[in-house]
Amino acid sequence: MRKISVFLLISMLVLFLAACGNSGKTTGSSSPKEDNTLTIKHQLGESKVPENPKKVVVFDFGALDSMDKLKLEDSVAGVPQKNVPVYLSKYKDSKYKNVGGLKEPDFEAINELKPDLIIISGRQQDSYDKFQEIAPTIFVGMDNKHYEKSFKDNANTIGKIFGKEKQVKEDLTAFDQTVKNIKDKASQSDEKALVTLTEGGKVTAFGPNSRFGLIHGLFGIKAAANDIEADPIHGQNISMEFIAEKNPDILYVIDRDAAIGEGENAKKVIENALVKKTNAYKNGKIIYLDPGYWYLSGGGLESSAKMAEEAAKGLE
């Protein structure tokens, strides 16, 4: 009887120790990396990204814009500082590492940072594999033909990674209302617009499915020229005679020189004798768009909202 009691006592002790051991294992059954990693699908593939990364290298200014709007500046570790838009100039501070140019990343500097995440877009996509060797990398480039979808997808991706889904949803809801208001006004107006970009004294025009085509496609503002068939990214070279012939009621102008720090030259180029004959000039509807938003950081939560507001000025 005594032997049975001892046996039972030992058995209970073994079970107790086993339970304690299992309890410890359950708490950390998956490594922190497993538990806190998200699989992000993007145009260039899939990347395992840590939740709420603390050191992020950001090459896409639309993503930087969204992170700033979501108050995630402390998570930004490095940016290509030479080309940072004026309204995001705080990221030129020495607390953020300069990681090269938009087309020429400094991989040594990036590697030294040991980032948790790298965010890239079109200008860096050819180096995707090289970025991936350093840290998980996601692509957030914009689809010009489907601006709204790619903008929202990118914003939701950033919200998911940083646990900011609620704020992103609120911002996107506000954006939707702004777009609806613009579309309502545009549908009731017969005014037609031409979207242009000035660079080094030259002018290019952009059609409905181009880089700046959201003015027509998303916002619903009628186009003064439907025969623009050039590169949707770089536009079609045009003359002042072209602008006079199309006679837009609204003329939107983006100053690339100002965007890249080479002076504000758009007004000197655009407001010549021929353009002054157009309805746009006569009615005070030459709208100079902020090049920081339109040329450098389109697709961000703040920039997209500001772009909508600027586009709406043409309908006032």
C-alpha positions in Angstrom: 0.0 0.0 0.0 2.8 2.3 0.9 4.5 1.6 -2.4 1.3 2.5 -4.3 1.1 5.8 -2.4 4.7 6.7 -3.2 4.1 5.8 -6.8 1.0 8.0 -6.9 2.8 10.8 -5.3 5.7 10.6 -7.8 3.2 10.4 -10.7 1.4 13.5 -9.5 4.7 15.4 -9.2 5.7 14.4 -12.7 2.3 15.6 -14.1 2.6 18.9 -12.1 6.1 19.6 -13.5 5.0 18.7 -17.0 2.0 21.1 -16.7 4.3 23.9 -15.6 6.6 23.2 -18.5 3.8 23.2 -21.0 2.4 26.4 -19.5 5.8 28.1 -20.2 5.8 26.8 -23.7 2.3 28.0 -24.5 3.2 31.6 -23.6 5.9 31.6 -26.3 4.6 28.9 -28.6 5.5 31.0 -31.6 8.5 33.1 -31.7 7.9 36.9 -31.5 8.9 37.1 -35.1 6.2 34.6 -36.1 3.5 36.3 -33.9 4.3 39.8 -35.0 4.9 39.4 -38.8 2.5 40.3 -41.6 2.6 39.0 -45.1 2.2 42.0 -47.4 1.4 41.4 -51.0 2.4 44.1 -53.5 3.1 44.5 -57.2 6.6 43.1 -57.0 5.8 40.0 -54.8 5.2 39.2 -51.1 7.2 40.4 -48.1 7.2 39.3 -44.5 7.0 42.6 -42.6 7.2 43.1 -38.8 4.2 44.8 -37.2 4.9 48.4 -36.1 8.5 48.5 -37.4 10.7 51.0 -35.5 13.3 51.7 -38.2 11.9 52.4 -41.7 13.7 53.6 -44.8 11.2 55.4 -47.0 11.9 56.1 -50.7 8.3 56.9 -51.7 7.2 60.4 -50.6 3.6 59.4 -50.8 4.2 56.8 -48.2 6.3 59.3 -46.2 3.4 61.8 -46.4 1.0 59.1 -45.1 3.3 58.2 -42.3 3.7 61.8 -41.3 -0.1 62.3 -41.3 -0.4 59.2 -39.1 2.2 60.7 -36.7 4.7 57.9 -37.4 7.7 60.2 -37.8 9.6 58.4 -35.0 9.5 55.3 -37.1 11.3 56.9 -40.0 15.0 56.2 -40.0 16.1 57.3 -43.5 14.9 59.1 -46.6 16.5 60.4 -49.8 16.9 63.9 -48.4 17.8 65.9 -51.5 14.4 65.5 -53.1 12.1 65.8 -50.0 9.1 68.1 -50.7 9.2 71.4 -48.9 6.2 70.6 -46.7 8.0 67.5 -45.4 11.3 69.3 -44.9 11.6 68.2 -41.3 12.9 64.9 -42.7 16.0 66.7 -43.8 17.0 66.9 -40.2 20.2 65.0 -39.2 18.1 62.7 -37.0 17.1 61.1 -40.3 19.8 59.4 -42.3 20.3 60.4 -46.0 20.0 57.2 -48.0 20.9 58.6 -51.4 18.9 59.7 -54.4 15.5 58.6 -55.7 17.2 56.8 -58.6 20.6 56.2 -56.9 20.0 54.7 -53.4 23.0 54.6 -51.1 22.9 50.9 -50.2 25.8 51.1 -47.8 24.0 53.8 -45.8 20.8 51.8 -45.8 22.7 48.7 -44.7 24.3 50.6 -41.8 20.8 51.6 -40.5 19.7 47.9 -40.3 16.1 48.9 -41.0 13.1 46.8 -40.1 11.3 47.8 -43.4 12.1 49.5 -46.7 9.3 51.2 -48.7 10.0 51.9 -52.4 8.1 52.9 -55.6 8.6 53.1 -59.3 12.0 54.9 -59.4 13.6 52.1 -57.3 11.8 49.0 -58.5 14.7 47.7 -60.6 16.7 47.4 -57.3 13.9 45.5 -55.4 16.0 42.3 -55.0 18.9 44.3 -53.6 16.7 46.1 -51.1 15.2 42.7 -50.0 18.7 41.5 -49.2 18.9 44.2 -46.6 15.4 44.2 -45.1 11.8 43.4 -45.9 10.8 45.7 -48.8 7.4 46.6 -50.1 6.4 48.4 -53.3 3.8 51.2 -53.1 3.9 52.7 -56.6 0.8 54.3 -58.0 -1.3 53.0 -60.9 -2.2 56.1 -62.9 -5.2 54.5 -64.5 -6.6 53.5 -61.1 -5.4 56.2 -58.8 -8.1 55.9 -56.2 -7.6 52.1 -55.8 -3.8 52.2 -55.5 -3.9 55.2 -53.2 -6.4 53.5 -50.9 -4.5 50.1 -51.1 -1.2 51.8 -50.1 -2.8 53.8 -47.3 -4.5 50.7 -45.9 -1.2 48.7 -46.1 0.6 51.4 -44.0 -2.4 51.5 -41.6 -2.2 47.7 -41.2 1.5 47.6 -40.7 1.4 50.3 -38.0 -1.9 49.5 -36.4 -3.5 52.8 -37.7 -6.4 51.2 -39.5 -9.0 53.4 -37.7 -7.4 56.7 -38.6 -6.7 55.6 -42.2 -10.4 54.7 -42.6 -11.4 58.1 -41.2 -9.1 59.9 -43.6 -10.3 57.9 -46.6 -13.9 58.5 -45.7 -13.2 62.3 -45.7 -11.4 62.0 -49.0 -14.4 60.2 -50.5 -16.7 63.0 -49.5 -14.4 65.6 -51.0 -14.2 63.6 -54.3 -18.0 63.3 -54.4 -18.4 67.1 -53.9 -15.9 67.7 -56.8 -17.7 65.2 -59.1 -21.1 66.8 -58.3 -19.7 70.3 -59.3 -17.9 68.9 -62.4 -21.1 67.1 -63.6 -23.0 70.4 -63.5 -20.2 72.4 -65.3 -19.4 72.6 -69.0 -15.9 73.9 -68.3 -13.0 71.9 -69.8 -9.5 71.7 -68.4 -6.0 71.1 -69.7 -3.3 69.7 -67.3 0.2 70.8 -68.0 3.7 70.6 -66.6 6.5 73.1 -67.2 10.2 72.2 -67.2 13.1 74.3 -68.4 10.9 76.5 -70.5 9.1 73.6 -72.2 5.5 72.5 -71.6 4.0 69.0 -71.7 0.3 68.1 -71.5 -1.3 65.1 -69.7 -4.5 63.3 -70.7 -7.1 61.4 -68.8 -5.1 58.2 -68.3 -1.8 59.9 -67.5 0.2 60.6 -64.4 -2.0 63.5 -63.5 -5.2 62.1 -65.1 -7.0 61.9 -61.8 -8.2 65.5 -62.5 -10.4 64.0 -65.3 -10.8 60.4 -64.2 -11.3 60.6 -60.4 -12.5 64.1 -60.0 -14.6 64.1 -63.2 -13.5 67.4 -64.6 -14.0 67.4 -68.4 -10.9 67.4 -70.6 -10.1 70.1 -73.2 -8.0 67.7 -75.1 -8.8 64.0 -75.7 -6.1 63.4 -78.3 -3.1 63.3 -76.0 -1.4 60.0 -76.8 2.1 60.4 -75.4 3.8 58.7 -72.5 1.4 58.7 -69.6 4.3 59.4 -67.2 6.2 62.1 -69.1 3.3 63.7 -71.1 3.2 65.1 -74.6 5.3 68.0 -75.6 3.1 70.9 -76.7 3.4 74.4 -78.0 1.7 77.6 -76.9 -0.3 77.3 -80.1 -1.7 74.0 -78.9 -2.9 75.6 -75.7 -4.5 78.5 -77.6 -6.2 76.0 -80.0 -7.6 73.9 -77.2 -8.7 77.1 -75.4 -9.2 75.4 -72.0 -11.6 77.0 -69.5 -9.3 75.8 -66.7 -5.5 75.5 -67.1 -3.8 73.5 -64.4 0.0 74.0 -64.2 2.7 72.0 -62.4 6.1 73.5 -62.1 8.7 70.7 -62.2 11.6 73.2 -61.8 10.1 74.3 -58.5 9.7 70.7 -57.4 13.3 69.9 -57.8 14.7 73.1 -56.4 15.5 75.0 -59.7 13.3 78.0 -59.2 9.7 78.9 -59.9 9.5 79.4 -63.6 6.0 78.2 -64.6 4.3 81.6 -64.6 6.9 83.1 -66.8 6.6 80.2 -69.3 2.8 79.9 -69.3 1.5 83.5 -69.2 2.4 84.6 -72.7 0.5 86.4 -75.4 -1.1 83.3 -76.8 -2.2 81.8 -73.5 -3.6 85.2 -72.5 -6.2 84.7 -75.2 -7.7 81.6 -73.6 -10.8 81.4 -71.5 -8.6 80.2 -68.6 -6.6 83.3 -68.5 -9.5 85.7 -69.1 -11.5 84.1 -66.3 -8.6 83.9 -63.8 -8.6 80.1 -64.0 -4.9 79.3 -64.4 -4.4 77.1 -61.4 -0.8 76.6 -60.3 -0.7 73.3 -58.5 1.6 72.6 -55.6 4.5 70.7 -57.2 5.4 69.1 -53.8 2.0 67.3 -53.8 1.6 66.7 -57.5 5.1 65.9 -58.7 6.8 64.4 -55.7 4.4 62.9 -53.1 1.1 62.0 -54.8 -0.7 59.1 -53.3 -0.3 60.1 -49.7 -3.1 60.7 -47.2 -2.3 64.4 -46.9 -1.2 65.0 -50.5 -4.2 63.3 -52.1 -6.6 65.4 -49.9 -4.7 68.6 -50.9 -4.6 67.6 -54.5 -8.4 67.3 -54.4 -8.7 70.7 -52.8 -6.5 72.3 -55.5 -8.3 70.6 -58.4 -11.6 71.9 -56.9 -10.4 75.5 -57.3 -10.8 75.2 -61.0 -14.6 74.8 -60.6 -15.1 77.8 -58.2 
